[in-house]
Amino acid sequence: MKKIIAILLAASLFCMTLTGCGLLKKAADQLPNIDLPNIDIPGLDLSGGDKDKPSTRDGEDGGSSSNGVITGKAKSYSEAYDQLTSIRDAMESTISQMTETYDETDMVFYSLMLISLDLAFTASLNEDEQTIKAIEMVYGMFGWADVKAQRVAPHHYKITFTNDEGVAVAYDAKFDTGSGSLQLVQSKDGNAESFYEFINLGGGDFAFQTDRERAIVTYKDGQVKSFSYSQKHYDGEKYDSSKDSIFPGGKGANASWVFTQSVDDYPQAYAFDGKTLKFDADPFFGNRISIEISK
């Protein structure tokens, strides 16, 4: 039962993101009559056990570390999800720690995203056909029409449905076993709306890309050693998954790829070399902030 509750919680994130509806209770009311397969959603342990217990997953190039962070190449959707969230959270923690001595009124409220609520659900994908059936059942419980989940190819899944507004929505998820990289593209009425890519470049280097963000991160031994990050204006031109994708190998991804324009052209830009954080951002009020902070 705890597994189906977990998958419902993850699906509810879609509900809030896409339609703003409040149908979780409707789905939960039907739980006693549902018998779905044993599906894990990363990060959601409702068993009451020790949530801080280290992971036992093994990755290449050294396996898992003592704190449960995958240190090598992810072998599945769930491991890639664990890895990308660990790296993303470590980046945010680094920024927070480096800027904590500055008065909040002098700092922009940074919004380092590099995360997608949709990933919490797609991280449950695996090669079990029962997973596909479970996805279709759960989506149907939220009132969406024409729900279909299919395994297009090994580690490649497509989920389609019609939302409450009559819009045809599609999620195309791919995991590359060769690199341990992940891609998720969301489309509406056949047009790509947003995408997310997490690319393992090897040697502890990783690339992130969304429709408005790019980052290159060096992450080793559970710590961020360096990173470059840029964020585009929300009302400006977006990255296009059909033209700008670097999945699965990350070809061309480097610091120059992160900053294809002048730093001043980005509403938020960061560069951390392990000792110094360079911070350029537009605050809510006043002039642009440009700061260098050293440990």
C-alpha positions as CSV (number, residue, x, y, z in Angstrom):
1,M,0.0,0.0,0.0
2,K,2.8,2.5,0.8
3,K,4.1,2.1,-2.8
4,I,0.8,3.1,-4.4
5,I,0.5,6.0,-1.9
6,A,3.9,7.2,-3.0
7,I,3.1,7.0,-6.7
8,L,-0.1,9.0,-6.0
9,L,1.8,11.7,-4.2
10,A,4.2,12.0,-7.1
11,A,1.4,12.1,-9.6
12,S,-0.3,14.9,-7.6
13,L,2.7,17.1,-8.4
14,F,1.7,16.8,-12.0
15,C,-1.8,17.8,-11.0
16,M,-0.7,21.0,-9.2
17,T,1.8,21.9,-12.0
18,L,-0.4,21.4,-15.0
19,T,-4.0,22.1,-13.9
20,G,-4.0,23.4,-10.3
21,C,-6.6,20.9,-9.4
22,G,-7.1,19.3,-6.0
23,L,-8.0,15.7,-6.9
24,L,-5.6,13.8,-4.6
25,K,-8.3,13.0,-2.2
26,K,-10.5,11.6,-5.0
27,A,-7.7,9.3,-6.0
28,A,-6.8,8.3,-2.4
29,D,-10.5,7.4,-1.7
30,Q,-10.2,4.6,-4.2
31,L,-7.0,3.1,-2.7
32,P,-8.6,0.2,-0.8
33,N,-9.9,-1.3,-4.0
34,I,-6.6,-1.0,-6.0
35,D,-3.9,-3.6,-6.3
36,L,-1.0,-2.1,-8.2
37,P,2.6,-3.4,-8.6
38,N,5.4,-2.6,-6.2
39,I,6.8,0.7,-7.5
40,D,9.3,2.9,-5.7
41,I,9.3,6.7,-6.0
42,P,12.8,8.1,-5.1
43,G,12.8,10.3,-2.0
44,L,9.4,9.1,-0.8
45,D,9.6,6.6,2.0
46,L,6.4,6.3,3.9
47,S,7.4,3.2,5.9
48,G,8.4,5.2,9.0
49,G,11.9,3.9,8.8
50,D,15.2,5.9,8.9
51,K,15.0,8.2,5.9
52,D,18.6,9.1,6.4
53,K,19.8,5.6,6.0
54,P,22.6,5.5,3.4
55,S,21.8,4.2,0.0
56,T,23.0,0.7,-1.0
57,R,23.0,1.5,-4.7
58,D,26.3,1.0,-6.5
59,G,27.6,3.2,-9.3
60,E,30.5,2.7,-11.6
61,D,33.9,4.2,-10.8
62,G,33.7,3.4,-7.1
63,G,30.1,2.6,-6.2
64,S,28.1,4.5,-3.6
65,S,29.7,6.7,-1.0
66,S,29.2,6.5,2.7
67,N,26.5,9.2,2.6
68,G,24.5,7.4,-0.1
69,V,25.4,9.7,-3.0
70,I,26.0,7.9,-6.3
71,T,29.6,8.6,-7.2
72,G,29.8,7.1,-10.6
73,K,27.5,6.5,-13.6
74,A,23.8,6.0,-12.7
75,K,22.3,2.7,-13.9
76,S,18.6,3.6,-13.9
77,Y,16.1,6.5,-13.9
78,S,15.9,6.4,-10.1
79,E,19.7,6.5,-9.7
80,A,19.9,9.4,-12.1
81,Y,17.2,11.2,-10.2
82,D,19.0,10.6,-6.9
83,Q,22.2,11.9,-8.4
84,L,20.8,15.1,-10.0
85,T,18.9,16.1,-6.9
86,S,22.0,15.6,-4.7
87,I,24.1,17.7,-7.0
88,R,21.5,20.4,-7.4
89,D,21.0,20.6,-3.7
90,A,24.7,20.8,-3.1
91,M,25.0,23.7,-5.5
92,E,22.2,25.6,-3.7
93,S,23.8,24.9,-0.4
94,T,27.1,26.3,-1.6
95,I,25.5,29.5,-2.8
96,S,23.6,29.8,0.5
97,Q,26.7,29.3,2.6
98,M,28.8,31.7,0.6
99,T,26.2,34.5,0.7
100,E,25.0,34.1,4.3
101,T,27.2,36.9,5.6
102,Y,25.5,39.5,3.4
103,D,22.4,41.4,4.4
104,E,19.4,40.0,2.7
105,T,18.3,43.4,1.5
106,D,21.5,43.6,-0.5
107,M,21.1,40.2,-2.1
108,V,18.7,38.9,-4.8
109,F,16.5,36.1,-3.8
110,Y,18.2,33.5,-6.0
111,S,16.0,31.0,-7.7
112,L,18.3,28.2,-8.7
113,M,15.9,25.7,-10.2
114,L,17.5,22.8,-12.1
115,I,14.7,20.6,-10.9
116,S,11.4,19.5,-12.3
117,L,8.4,18.2,-10.3
118,D,7.7,15.9,-13.2
119,L,11.0,14.0,-12.6
120,A,9.7,12.8,-9.2
121,F,7.2,10.7,-11.2
122,T,9.3,9.6,-14.2
123,A,12.0,8.4,-11.8
124,S,9.8,5.4,-11.1
125,L,10.1,4.2,-14.7
126,N,11.7,0.8,-15.2
127,E,11.5,-2.1,-17.7
128,D,8.6,-3.8,-15.9
129,E,5.4,-3.7,-18.0
130,Q,3.4,-3.5,-14.8
131,T,4.8,-0.1,-14.3
132,I,3.2,1.1,-17.5
133,K,-0.2,-0.2,-16.4
134,A,0.2,1.5,-13.0
135,I,1.0,4.8,-14.7
136,E,-2.1,4.7,-16.9
137,M,-4.3,3.8,-13.9
138,V,-3.0,6.6,-11.7
139,Y,-3.3,9.2,-14.4
140,G,-6.8,8.1,-15.1
141,M,-7.7,8.5,-11.5
142,F,-6.9,12.2,-11.7
143,G,-9.6,12.7,-14.3
144,W,-7.4,13.1,-17.3
145,A,-8.7,11.6,-20.5
146,D,-7.1,9.4,-23.2
147,V,-4.2,8.3,-20.8
148,K,-1.7,6.1,-22.5
149,A,1.8,5.1,-21.3
150,Q,4.1,3.2,-23.6
151,R,7.6,1.8,-23.7
152,V,8.8,3.1,-27.0
153,A,12.2,1.3,-26.7
154,P,14.4,0.1,-23.8
155,H,14.6,2.9,-21.2
156,H,12.4,5.2,-23.4
157,Y,8.9,6.0,-22.3
158,K,6.1,8.2,-23.6
159,I,3.1,9.2,-21.5
160,T,0.2,11.1,-23.2
161,F,-3.1,12.4,-21.9
162,T,-5.6,15.2,-22.4
163,N,-5.7,17.6,-19.4
164,D,-8.7,19.4,-17.9
165,E,-8.4,22.2,-20.4
166,G,-8.6,19.8,-23.4
167,V,-4.9,20.2,-24.2
168,A,-3.0,17.1,-25.4
169,V,0.0,16.7,-23.1
170,A,2.9,14.4,-23.8
171,Y,5.9,13.5,-21.6
172,D,8.9,11.8,-23.4
173,A,11.4,10.3,-21.1
174,K,14.8,8.8,-22.0
175,F,17.6,7.3,-19.9
176,D,20.9,6.4,-21.5
177,T,22.5,3.4,-19.9
178,G,25.8,4.1,-21.6
179,S,26.3,7.5,-20.0
180,G,23.8,7.5,-17.1
181,S,22.2,10.6,-18.6
182,L,18.5,11.5,-18.4
183,Q,16.2,13.6,-20.6
184,L,12.5,14.6,-20.2
185,V,10.6,16.6,-22.8
186,Q,7.1,18.0,-22.2
187,S,4.9,18.8,-25.2
188,K,1.4,20.4,-25.5
189,D,-0.7,19.9,-28.6
190,G,2.4,18.6,-30.3
191,N,4.7,21.5,-29.5
192,A,7.6,21.1,-27.1
193,E,7.0,23.4,-24.0
194,S,9.8,22.5,-21.7
195,F,12.6,20.0,-21.2
196,Y,15.1,18.8,-18.7
197,E,18.5,17.2,-19.3
198,F,21.0,15.8,-16.8
199,I,24.2,14.7,-18.5
200,N,27.0,12.7,-17.0
201,L,30.1,14.0,-18.8
202,G,32.5,11.6,-16.9
203,G,35.2,12.3,-14.5
204,G,32.9,13.9,-12.0
205,D,31.6,16.5,-14.4
206,F,27.9,17.0,-15.1
207,A,25.8,19.2,-17.3
208,F,22.3,20.4,-16.6
209,Q,20.0,22.0,-19.1
210,T,16.4,23.2,-19.0
211,D,14.5,25.5,-21.3
212,R,15.9,28.5,-19.4
213,E,19.0,27.2,-17.5
214,R,22.4,25.7,-18.1
215,A,25.0,24.6,-15.7
216,I,28.3,22.7,-15.6
217,V,29.2,21.1,-12.3
218,T,32.2,19.2,-10.9
219,Y,30.9,17.0,-8.2
220,K,33.1,14.5,-6.3
221,D,33.0,12.7,-2.9
222,G,29.5,14.2,-2.3
223,Q,30.7,17.8,-2.7
224,V,30.6,20.5,-5.3
225,K,34.1,21.4,-6.4
226,S,33.1,24.0,-8.9
227,F,30.2,25.1,-11.1
228,S,29.1,27.6,-13.7
229,Y,25.4,28.5,-14.0
230,S,23.2,30.8,-16.1
231,Q,19.5,31.5,-16.2
232,K,17.6,33.2,-19.0
233,H,14.8,35.8,-18.6
234,Y,11.4,34.1,-18.2
235,D,9.8,36.4,-20.8
236,G,12.7,35.9,-23.3
237,E,13.8,33.3,-25.8
238,K,14.0,29.8,-24.5
239,Y,16.3,27.0,-25.3
240,D,14.8,24.6,-27.8
241,S,15.1,20.8,-27.1
242,S,15.0,20.1,-30.9
243,K,18.0,22.4,-31.6
244,D,19.8,22.7,-28.3
245,S,19.7,19.2,-26.8
246,I,23.0,17.7,-25.7
247,F,21.5,14.3,-24.7
248,P,23.0,11.8,-24.2
249,G,26.7,12.6,-24.4
250,G,26.8,16.3,-23.6
251,K,28.7,17.3,-26.8
252,G,29.9,20.9,-26.6
253,A,28.9,21.3,-22.9
254,N,31.5,23.5,-21.1
255,A,31.7,26.9,-19.4
256,S,31.4,28.7,-22.8
257,W,28.2,26.7,-23.5
258,V,26.8,28.0,-20.2
259,F,27.7,31.6,-21.0
260,T,26.9,32.1,-24.7
261,Q,26.2,35.7,-23.9
262,S,27.7,38.4,-21.7
263,V,27.1,37.7,-18.0
264,D,25.2,40.9,-17.8
265,D,22.6,39.5,-20.2
266,Y,21.5,36.9,-17.7
267,P,19.1,37.8,-14.8
268,Q,21.2,35.3,-12.7
269,A,24.7,34.0,-13.3
270,Y,27.1,32.2,-10.9
271,A,30.6,30.9,-11.1
272,F,32.3,29.0,-8.3
273,D,35.9,27.7,-8.5
274,G,36.1,26.0,-5.1
275,K,37.2,29.1,-3.2
276,T,35.4,32.1,-4.8
277,L,31.8,32.6,-5.8
278,K,31.1,35.2,-8.5
279,F,27.5,36.3,-8.2
280,D,25.8,38.5,-10.9
281,A,22.0,39.0,-10.6
282,D,19.1,41.4,-11.0
283,P,17.5,42.1,-7.6
284,F,13.9,42.8,-7.0
285,F,14.7,46.5,-6.7
286,G,17.7,48.7,-7.5
287,N,20.8,48.2,-9.6
288,R,22.3,44.9,-10.7
289,I,24.3,43.1,-8.1
290,S,27.9,41.9,-8.9
291,I,29.8,40.4,-6.0
292,E,32.8,38.1,-5.5
293,I,32.8,36.2,-2.2
294,S,35.8,34.1,-1.1
295,K,36.0,31.5,1.7
